[in-house]
Amino acid sequence: MKTKTEFPMRINKYLAHKGLTTRKGADALVEKGAVFINGKRASLGDKVLESDTVTLGKNTPKTSYAYFAYNKPKGIVTTNPQKGEQEIISIADFGAKVFPVGRLDKDSTGLIIMTNDGRVTDRLLNPDKAHEKEYVVETDKAVTESFVRKMSHGVNIGGYITKKCTVRKTGEKKFSIILTEGKNRQIRRMCAELGHRVNTLQRTRIMNITLRGLKPGSSRKIIGNEQSTFLKSIGL
């Protein structure tokens, strides 16, 4: 369900909502005197009405955003490493200061989108959105028709019933699953509820972005039509 935009809206939220910058970036522009509301220079905390005209100074530089597809290896944490652990940004060089959008647990592998574009996070991870994420999974038991049916119809994990999803058997103990939500360790919890233990779990796709042959620990820049399709689909 689409959330209605509410006004009045803080100027930093407004600029982020319009896809012009992040909230933090908007605050920096306001502090530099580069944001105007109805021709008057904006101040931090100003609020915008739907009828207001918001403009940026003519010499305001455009923010340069970068997007990468990264294949996270097993044993690497996405963020917040504990003692003895390594995180993505400590082992991979993207040539830019970036952060992961979303996460994969330490034992899972596969696709993580890395970027310096803070606008992406909420638009991709907000539970009101329904963006597809695809995984391939191997469990400790045979994947039956009953298992596939129950997984696809929704599983009760701690009092929450997961949304319907697409599940397809791909081997004796393997299946693929396409989710439009991302609860913590969701697939592992769904499998456990049905009596299966996950042996391997790999994310292969986020919307139109795929691993496309990336080796574990390697990355590629998301550019061209791939980038424009991705950004358009999240409203940027």
Sequence and secondary structure as in RCSB ss.txt:
>XXXX:A:sequence
MKTKTEFPMRINKYLAHKGLTTRKGADALVEKGAVFINGKRASLGDKVLESDTVTLGKNTPKTSYAYFAYNKPKG
IVTTNPQKGEQEIISIADFGAKVFPVGRLDKDSTGLIIMTNDGRVTDRLLNPDKAHEKEYVVETDKAVTESFVRK
MSHGVNIGGYITKKCTVRKTGEKKFSIILTEGKNRQIRRMCAELGHRVNTLQRTRIMNITLRGLKPGSSRKIIGN
EQSTFLKSIGL
>XXXX:A:secstr
      SSEEHHHHHHHTTSS HHHHHHHHHTT EEETTEE  TT EE TT  EEE TT       EEEEEE TT
 BSSS  TT  BHHHH   SS  EEES   TT EEEEEEES THHHHHHH TT    EEEEEEESS   HHHHHH
HHH  EETTEE    EEEEEETTEEEEEES   TTHHHHHHHHTT  EEEEEEEEETTEE TT  TT EEE  HH
HHHHHHHHTT 
